[in-house]
């Protein structure tokens, strides 16, 4: 490895920097590819017993992993931390669970190196322009690419296989280079071939969500993690029918028509089914006049929202004002 005097350390010979908002595992595979080896071999040589693909490494980085990156790259620890989903703490979520569900992070459903859930999203246009995977494509609040104004996808359009770019290395022990980051690991379909333009309302909603996430602040609820906690509560209420806790969903269906339903938890739903719930939640949480209308005309109760939950004061105050 070449020695860099200004850094006073050796760095990887074919080091490449992460792209903007790049997910760690995306950068890691590209880094291994730049050294003409598979990610498994690269990991064994430099990282020892560190596991990469049988765990959600993007959501549970170890100090050992960070130290090896720091010792072999120009990256500072702050840059390294920014590669992982833990960097969203106190913006997207207040509490992080490295071995279980963290609010706002889409689950991968890991079984060995296979992914059972559609926990990684992608923008077909972004992948075509610069093939890499972004951190924001692991978030349950991401539905639209605001750079391209297209809807995000969560699986291959051809075979519905989850996005598992690390498995593009498999199948031929003698072949080290991936043909293309754009391909589906299940059927080799080019993921960049089909895209759907987002509506103006969908685009506006995503811009609002992204601004709150990036700034860490919401105008009506203040802390962004409190905003997204409430967002999560409303999503769940809208996504299920319930005889006791179903007033909000019934009210929205009366006003706008039937909403999707699924026996699985909302975070496991396909993105196309979650999208209409997302739009309705945005309207409720961002437009308190609309919320007041629902409370008055459909007899909504605060108990439906705050069951086993602590709600932002401004949201509770609307109910208490009647």
Beta strands, then each sheet from edge to edge (+ up, - down):
strand 1: 2-4
strand 2: 9-11
strand 3: 110-111
strand 4: 114-115
strand 5: 144-145
strand 6: 150-151
strand 7: 217-218
strand 8: 222-223
sheet 1: 1+ 2-
sheet 2: 3+ 4-
sheet 3: 5+ 6-
sheet 4: 7+ 8-
end
